[in-house]
Amino acid sequence: MSNNTGIDHLAIYREIFDHSSESIMLLDEHGLITLANQSARDLFETESLEGKPITDFFIGEILLNTNSEHIINGFPYRIKAEVLSKSPFRSIHFTPLYQSPDPTKWFSDISDFFPEPMWIINKEYQLVNYNKAFKDDVETFRKKTIKKGDNVLYPEYDPGYLKFWKNAYQHAFKGIEKKYNFERPDPTNGKYYSLIVTPIKKKKTVIGAACYTRDISDFITQNQKLEIHSQKLQKAFDMALMAEWEYNFTTKTFWWISKTPDLLKIRSESLPVHWNSFIELVHPDFKERVIHSFDSIQSSNFFKIDVKMTFDKSHYIWVKLYGTGVEENPKEGLKLIGIIQNINSRKLAELQLIESENRYRELIGVAPAIIFQYNITADIGLFYSGKAKEILGYTVEQLVRTKNFWPSKFHPDDKQRLIDHAMGIKPGDTRVIEYRIQHKDGHWVWLKEYSIDVKSIKGQTIYTGMAFDITKEKENKIRLNLALESANLGVYEHDLITDEFIMDDKLLALVGYERNELPLTYQEIIKVIIHPDEQQRSEKIPKEAMESGMSDIAVTYNKLLHKSGKTLFIETYTIVSKRDPNNNPVEVIGTVVDISESKQQEFRLHEANQSLQKIIESVPGVVFRFPLDFTACPDFVSDQIENLTGYSAEEFYREDGIKYVDLINDHDLDLATTEIYKAAEENRGYEISYRLNHRSGLILWVWERGGFVEIDGKIYIEGFMTDITDKVRVEDRIISATLKAEDAERSRISRDIHDGLQQTLVSSLFTFQELQTRVGPLINDELNNLFTNALETLQNGVAETRLIAHSIMPKSIQDFGLIETLEYMIENLNRSSTTSFRLFHNLDDDNISPAEATSLYRICQEATNNILKYARSTEVEIQLMKHNNTIILSIDDNGIGFDTKKTDMLFTGLGFSSMKSRANAISATFELHSIPGKGTSIIVEMPYESN
C-alpha cells in the first residue's frame, strides 16, 4: 500500500461501488461528492455528480442523521449515511422504500408512513393521489369534500396565498426540488409549516409533483424564543462591556471574540495570541495572581479576578477576567472558557470615590457649615462637626450627649414645622428647610439645612445633614423684600402678532386710567398715554423688536402722559416671553418704573441687591488650609486652585514652590493681611476681597471667607476663596451705564436751562433795561429804586441759571477745552469756599477727546465735592501732567484722611466707584491713598497719543 492512503481508499471504494446494485455516493468532509456509481447517476439523472456539493440535490440537513427517508424524483428512498474508518469520507446509500415505479400504486402503500399531509398532482394542477391527512386538512379548510382530479389551486385561498402555491408547483414542473417555510393564514392546527415539492419524472420528463407538508410551529416558536434569549444575552453582555475568550492549555494559545477590540477600545492586532504575549500585558503587580488563577483551574474549576492590563504599552486599563475549565475532547485536552469585562470606568470611579471620601472627611473640618448625624427615632445627636460651637455656641459634647436637646431651642414660629419635618422624613428623601435656633447667648440664628442622607438602620431613622448660617442673608432678604414692596413697578404684556397690549393695575394707576378707558392695542394706547414727543419712536419699537430678535433684555426710557396731563419719566425693561418655531419673538413682557420720583429709592435698592448678592455668592471655590504664617506651604488646598491662579496645587505644596501671598496685588496686600491678623487676634471669622495676579498676567478679583483652627498648637487659616472677577466687571458696567445715563440727563437739563429758561430770562432782562431807559426819567425816585432792585434781581437770576447749567454739564469743555474749564471751576471754588484750590498743568487740549476730557473733569468734580464735604482741608492741589505717552491727574488734599485698611475698596460707595468707573471708561487706572490725619491722594493715569 502506498503512503497516499486517500488514493488507495478511493480505488477500493470505486471497485465496490461499481459492482453494487445500490445507488451509492462518497462524500468528503466538506460535503462534496467525491465518488458516485452509475446507479446513483441514473437516480439523479445526471452524469456529472462528482465534485458537486450534496446540497445541490437535497433540501435541508438530512445527511446529518445516520438514517432518514426522503423523496427523490417523486419516489421515497431510505438514506443511510456511514462514516468510513481511517478515512475522511462518508458513504451515502439510497434504497427505494417501495419497488413499484407507479405513483398510483405505491402512494397508497406509504400513506401511513407519512402522517403529515402528502399529495401528488399532475402538470394541470389536478390531484392524482393524496393521503388521509391531506384530505382532512383541506376539507376542514374548504368545508367541501375533495376527490381526485380536483384543481389544487383552490379559489378559497387568499390571492397572495394562492400565488405562493402556484409558484411552488411551477418550480417543481421545471424540475426543481425546493423546500419552503410558510405561515398559514388558516392555522387549523399549527401556524408555521414546512413544504417540500419534488418533481416526478418519467424518462427524464417531469409529469407532476409530489408534495409534503409538516407542522413546524413548535420548532419555529422555540427558535424565536432562542433568538430572543440570545439577543437578551448579547445585550446583557454589551451592557456589561463583556466579551468571550478561550485558552487552550495544550497549545497555550488564546482565541478572542471579534468584538473584543471594540470593547477594550484597542486594535485587533493588540490582542495576545500566545500565553507569553498575554502575561506580558498584565501589570507587574498582578502577574503572580493571574498565573496562579490559570494554574489552579483544574482544582477550583472557576476564577474571577480584577487585573490591570496594557494593550498599547502606554497606559493600563482595569479588566475583570472570568474563567472556567472545560474538556470537550480528550484529544484536545483542558480548555479555559471565559469572559473579559472592561471595568476601567467603574474601577476608576471606585478609586476616585474612595479618594473623595477621604477628602470629604478632611473637608468636614473646614466646611463653613454644621455637618451632623441625628437619630430621629431616639431624638439624640450622633455626630456634630466643630462649626456647631462657632455658629451656635454649644459644644459638641453638649449636642451629642443631651437627649431632646433641640426642641427647647427652636423658635416658637418654627417649632411645629420642624417637628413635622423630622417626623415626616423617610429614607431616600432629599429636603431643604430654613429655621431659627437660639444661640447659647440668647440671640436667634437662621440656619439653612440640607438633608444629605436618610437611612433606616435596625428600625432607627438616621438623618445626616448640613446646616449653614444664613442669618446675614436672611436679614438682607427681608430688607430687599421691603424695598421691592415699596417699589412702584407696573407690568405689561404685548402680543407682537395681534398687537394686544395688557397693563396691570399698578401701571394703570401710574398713568391714572381705568382699564375700560384705554384701547386694547399697543398702537392705539400709545396715542393716549405716550408723550407726543415720543410717539413716533414708540410706534417703531415692536417692529424693531421683531427684526432684531431681542436676544437680551431691552431697556428703554420714555415719557408718559398722566390722565391729569402730568408728564412722567419712566424706565422700561422688556424681555421676550414667547418665540415662534423660527425663534422670532411673538410675545414680550416688561416692567415700568416711574423714575421721576423714585430715583433715590432705585439706588438704595441697587445697593441692597449688591450687598445681598455678595452674601449669597459665598459658594466655595477653593478649599484651603494655610498656616497663619503666610510664607509657609499650605496644609491643604483643593485642585480648583489651578483654575483660580493658573498654578497647580503641587506647585504650592513644594517648599521652593509658589507662595499664595506673593500673588496678591501689592495695592491690596496690606489690607488683606491686616484684616486676617486682626480677625485671628479677635478669634472671629473674616471676609475680604482683593486682586490676584494670575499666572497668565491677568488680574483677577478674589473673594475669601475664612476662620481659624488650632492643630497641635499651631494656628491655621481654613476657608474658601472664589473668583469674582466677572461680578466686579458687571458692577463696573452697571456703574458705567448709570454714569452715562446721569451725564445724558445732566446734558439734557443743562441744555433745557441754557436754551429755554436762560434765553427767556435774558430776553426779559433786555426788555426791562430798555424800559428803564425810557421810563426812568418819567417816574419818581421811589418807583425808580423799586424798578432798579427788580432789574438787579433779574440779572442775578440770569447769572445763577448760567452757573447751574455749567455746573450740571459745563459746555465750556466743548467750547474752551478741559484746562480752561478746570480753571473756571477752581476760580468758582476759591470764590465760594474757604479752601484754597490750585491747578498745575503742562497740557494742551489738542488730542484729548471730548469723552476723555469729560471723564477727567467729572473725576475732579467728584473729588472736590468729597473734599468740601468730608476732608476739612485748607489746601488742595490738582495737577494734570503729560509724561511720555501718559496723562497723569493727581488730586491731593491736606485734610483729615481716613484708614483705607478698614475699607474694602471693591465695596466702597458710589463716589469712589463712579470715579473708578469713569477712569475705566477711558482706559485709565485709578488709585486712592489716604492716611488718617495726613490727607488723601487720588491718582489717575490715562494712555495718551500726541499729534
Secondary structure, 3 states (H helix, E strand, C coil): CCCCHHHHHHHHHHHHHHCCCCEEEEECCCCEEEEECHHHHHHCCCCCCCCCEHHHCCCCCHHHCCEEEEEECCEEEEEEEEECCCCCCEEEEEEECCCCCCHHHHHHHHCCCCCCCEEEEECCCEEEEECHHHHHHHHHHHCCCCCCCCECCCCCCCHHHHHHHHHHHHHHHCCCCEEEEEECCCCCCCCEEEEEEEEEEECCEEEEEEEEEEECHHHHHHHHHHHHHHHHHHHHHHHCCEEEEEEECCCCEEEECCCHHHHHCCCHHHCCCEHHHHHHCECHHHHHHHHHHHHCHHHHCEEEEEEEEECCCCCEEEEEEEEEEECCCCCCCCEEEEEEEECHHHHHHHHHHHHHHHHHHHHHCCCCEEEEEEECCCCEEEEECCHHHHHHCCCHHHHHHCCCCCHHHECHHHHHHHHHHHHHCCCCCCCEEEEEEECCCCCEEEEEEEEEEEEEECCEEEEEEEEEECHHHHHHHHHHHHHHHHCCEEEEEEECCCCEEEECHHHHHHHCCCHHHCCCEHHHHHHHHECHHHHHHHHHHHHHHHHHCCCCCEEEEEEEECCCCCEEEEEEEEEEEEECCCCCEEEEEEEEEECCCCHHHHHHHHHHHHHHHHHHCCCCCEEEEEECCCCCCCCEECCCHHHHHCCCHHHHHCCCCCCHHHHECHHHHHHHHHHHHHHHHCCCCEEEEEEEECCCCCEEEEEEEEEEEEECCEEEEEEEEEECHHHHHHHHHHHHHHHHHHHHHHHHHHHHHHHHHHHHHHHHHHHHHHHHHHHHHHCCHHHHHHHHHHHHHHHHHHHHHHHHHHHHCCCHHHHHCHHHHHHHHHHHHHHHCCCEEEEEECCCCCCCCHHHHHHHHHHHHHHHHHHHHHHCCCEEEEEEEEECCEEEEEEEECCCCCCHHHCCHHHCCHHHHHHHHHHHHCCCEEEEEECCCCCEEEEEEEECCCC
